[in-house]
Amino acid sequence: MYRSATVALSWGLVALLITPPLLAQSAPPDGPSLPGQDAFGAIAEVVRLLEADPETDWSAVDLERLREHLIDMNEVVLRSAVKSRPVPRGLAMDITGAARTARAIRALVVPHAAELDRMSAWAARTEPIPGGLRLTVTARTADDTKTVARIRGLGFAGLLVQGGHHGPHHLAMAKGQALPGHRH
């Protein structure tokens, strides 16, 4: 029994020593892959990318800006209230929250709507409402019932994760670069 415990403990220590380097090796070298809900992981991934880039201008790096953005993402995803209703060709969503959440909604959803609107099949717009915003996403083509069903099926949470801009956005933010249409 003592020998079994020693072997198990030895393998456990080996796993602890080997796992972090293996995880680091499996991360994609060309850009962030985490969208941001796991703030610690997202920041660690960006730091890894910055450290691997010999061109990083450390005097411009602003990880606090990224951290604040990730807090906003948490507020919007976890603390906002969303009331959705079907509209012709899509979905209207009233996204609201108190204080910090309302500010986060305005900071994140407006630029995200612009990203959604750049997609070929969708049209997206926002309008202010008390405590937040109304996001309306519709199919660009009136008879595109498949896209309408997709928009409605995704709902706010699913629409929020659409597009491939999250990782590059987080890296640019951490590098201190200006982001068109973003207030953070």
Stockholm file with secondary structure:
# STOCKHOLM 1.0

chainA/1-184         MYRSATVALSWGLVALLITPPLLAQSAPPDGPSLPGQDAFGAIAEVVRLLEADPETDWSAVDLERLREHLIDMNEVVLRSAVKSRPVPRGLAMDITGAARTARAIRALVVPHAAELDRMSAWAARTEPIPGGLRLTVTARTADDTKTVARIRGLGFAGLLVQGGHHGPHHLAMAKGQALPGHRH
#=GR chainA/1-184 SS CHHHHHHHHHHHHHHHHHHHHHHHHHSCTTSCCCCSSSHHHHHHHHHHHHHHCTTCCTTTCCHHHHHHHHHHHHIIIIICEEEEEEETTEEEEEEECSHHHHHHHHHHHHHHHHHHHTSTTEEEEEEEETTEEEEEEEESSTTCHHHHHHHHHHHHHHHHTCSSCHHHHHHHHHTTCCCTTCCC
#=GC SS_cons         CHHHHHHHHHHHHHHHHHHHHHHHHHSCTTSCCCCSSSHHHHHHHHHHHHHHCTTCCTTTCCHHHHHHHHHHHHIIIIICEEEEEEETTEEEEEEECSHHHHHHHHHHHHHHHHHHHTSTTEEEEEEEETTEEEEEEEESSTTCHHHHHHHHHHHHHHHHTCSSCHHHHHHHHHTTCCCTTCCC
//
